[in-house]
């Protein structure tokens, strides 16, 4: 890590960042990793607490990227525990963080999580709006893999809503995006959705 002592007496890393900030950021990452494990184990309350602690530490460490990921995990925990309203509030904070960072991938995954929360509550109109916004972001950022996923998701929703023309439109877009992405598994998924 290359430590050195700054003139004012505090220790800093080779980039001149105070070690206290580095330590807070690393703790934020650790809490988030633990949160992911508890989320996978379906212990949503514990996961939510760990992600919250990870977010708090990342904020103290002044690392917006780690904070965004921790807040995102907290939103997923809330969604998984079926607290959809709270999940969307937390995920809205993610939108702010990822927008500030200009993290397009973070924005897209957050919009997708919001859409799933809305869909869980049966709010299909808003679900479609959020997913269509994600499609626009993916197109403008050349995120072919995510574009394929989201188009396939939209196509599936439209199919379930009994709107075959819209379903076909999005499923075909998903297939084309999967071809552009060059991901064989995604391409197979797209091909299967067209059947």
N, C-alpha and C positions, 0 to 999 in steps of 0.2 A: 504494500500500500504506500510506502514511502512517506513516513511521518516526518514532520519538522515542527519546530516550535516557532510560532509567530512572535513578532516583536512585543505584542501586548501580553505575552505570557501563555496564551492558549495553544493547544496543539491543533495542527491542521494537516490535511492530507496533501499530496503533491500538487493538487490543483488549487490549494489555498483555502479549501472549504473546512470550516471548523469541525473537529471530530464529533462534537455533540450532535451536529446536524446529520452527519454521516450515520452515527449510531441510531438516531431516531428513525432515519429512513430504513436502515437495515432491520430494525425492530418492526417497523410497519410491514415490511416484506414477510418477515417471519410470522407475525400474527395473521397475515392474509393467507399464507400457505397453510397454517393450521386451520383457518376458517374454511379453506377449500376441502380439507380432509373431513371436517365435520359436516360440511354441506354434502359431500359424497356419501357420508354415513347416515344422512338424513336426520342429523341432530341440528335442526335449524336454529334453535335458540342459542346453542353454544356457538354455532357458526356466525350468527348475527353479532354476538358479543365480540368475537375475535375479529371480525371484519371492522367493527366499530373501533376497536382498540387499534387496529392496523391503520385505519384512517386518521385517528387522532395522532398517532406517532408520526405518520407521514406528513401531516400538517405541521407538527413541531419541527420536523426535519426539512421543512420547506421544499418538499418534493411532490409536485402536483401530479405527476404521472403515477407514482405509487399510491397517492391519495385517491386518484380516480379509480384505480383497480380495486382498492379496498372498498370504496363506496359502491362500486359495481357489484362486488361480492355480497355486500350487505343487502343490496336491492334484490339479488337472486335469492338470498336466504329468506327475505320477507315474502317474495313471490312463492317460493316453495312451501312456506308455512301458510299460504293462502291469505296473507294480509296484503291484498293487491293494491289497495289505496296507498298504504304506507310504502309499498315497493315502488310505486310510480313516483311518489314524492322524492324518495331517495334517488331513483334513477334520473329524475329531473336535475338533481344536483350533478350527477355524472355528465349529463348533457352540457351543463355549464362548464365543468372542468375540462372535458374533452374538447369543447369548442374553443376554450381559452388556449389549450395546448395545440389546437389545429390537428388533433389526432382523429383522422377520418375513420380508421378501423375501430377506435373506441366509440365513436359516435354511432357507427352502423350497428355494432353489437348491442349498444344500449337501446337504440330504437327497436331492434329486434326483441329485446327483453321486454320493453314497454308494450310492444304489440302482443306478445304472448300473455302478458298480464291482462291486457284489455280483452283478448280473446277468451281467457279463462272466465271472465265476467260476462261473456256474451255480447260485448260491445263491438260488433263486427264493423260498423261504419268507421269508428276511430282506428280500429286495428288495420283496416285497409289503408287509411290515410297515412298512418305511421309507416307502414311497409312501403307504400309508394314513395314516401319521402326518402326512405333508405335506398330504394332503387335509383332515384335521382342522384344521391350522393355516390353510390357505387359506380354509376355510369361516368360521372364527372371525374372520378378518381381512378378509373381503370382497375377497379377491384373485381375482376371477372369471377373469381371463386365465390365471393360473398354475393355478387349480383346473381349468380346462378342459384345459390341457396335461397335467396329471398324471392326470386321469381318463381321458383318451384313451390315455395311456401304460399305465395299469393295464388298461384294456379290451383293448388290444392284447396285453398279456402273458397275460391270462386267456384270450383267444381262442387264442393259441399253445399254452396249456396244456390246451386242449380243455375249457374250462369256459364254455360259451356263456351261461349265465344270469348269471354274474358279469361276463362280458365285456359283455353287453348292459346290465347295470346301470350300469357305469362309463362306457360309451360314451354312454349317454343322459344321465348326469350331466354328462359333458364337453360334450355338445351344449347342454344347458340353461345351463351356465356360460358357454359361448361366446356364446350369445344375450345373456346379461346383461352380458358384457364389451363387446359392441358392436363387436368386432373382426371385420371382414369376412373377412380371411384365415383367422383362427382358426375362424370359423363354417364356412367352406368345408372346412377340414381336418376339422372335426367331422362335417359332412355326409358327406364321403367315407368316414370311418371307419365310418359306420352302414350302408354298402352291403355 
